[in-house]
Amino acid sequence: TYTVTPLFSYELWGMIVSYHDSASFIDVSHKLWNDYLNTKDICVIWGKNVETGVYERMRFKNRDFTCFYRYPDRETGDLFTEDCLSNNHLLPADPFVAAAVQKARQGDQVHFKGWLVSYGQKGAPYSRGSSTVRDDRGNGACEVVYVTEFEILREANAAWRALYKLSLVLIALSSAALLF
């Protein structure tokens, strides 16, 4: 049994620069803690980071609970605005929201609403809290969001994604044809 405590309403428009799926085989933490609420983490940028295109010169990567970013030189670092980046731990409110969250990929422009929350399991040795400000850094600076609405405003690489899905269908059909 989980306890989820709402802190503040939350709404964000931005672009996903990296993500981590909690069901990934490399994710040990969520499995160890039996955390099935936090299904996906998305690192999102907006504002000057998108307007200047500085993100195109940077590298972003997510792991369990953390968004890492690197820039190649001081000039890029000076252009990057840390207050226009957030690592969001998403707790979908229902299966429909969960399905929308799972479709999101790097480069997608997204909009979502919900609540910044703290949550934990009864009797578990951990609980998760949320940042409630934009200027904090490091451990604990992430937003933990109980997501009530999630939409992909613009899908990145839509043509390539469609081609990929088509190739999976063709592989499945070819495999089935070989069996008969």
C-alpha angles and dihedrals in degrees: 000000000000130000114211116189118194115223108172138346112260136199128172138182116189151106125281111235096175140353143192124213110214090213090062115124090235092058106097099159099065091047094048092050094040088234106167096157098071098066101164141008119212126191107211133189130191143159118029092003089064098032094054094040090229090141090068089068094047138077123228129189135173130208131166103325097338138096114202124194134183134188124201099226145007093263091059090046090052091053094049116093112208091194088065095060130076135176106217123200103205125213106182115218095216143357093271092055089044091055092050091048092050091055093058117107141175112297095023117133107226143183123197140168136198141099134307102234146174116222143176145155122262108259094005120133093235143049130185125228130189133234112243099190135062100223101062122105139197129012111014095018093109127104116240105204130192095207118214098167130025129173136171104224095187126008117220117230093003094169093051091048091052091049090050092052090048091051090053091053091048092049090051092049092047091050091049091049090053090055093056 
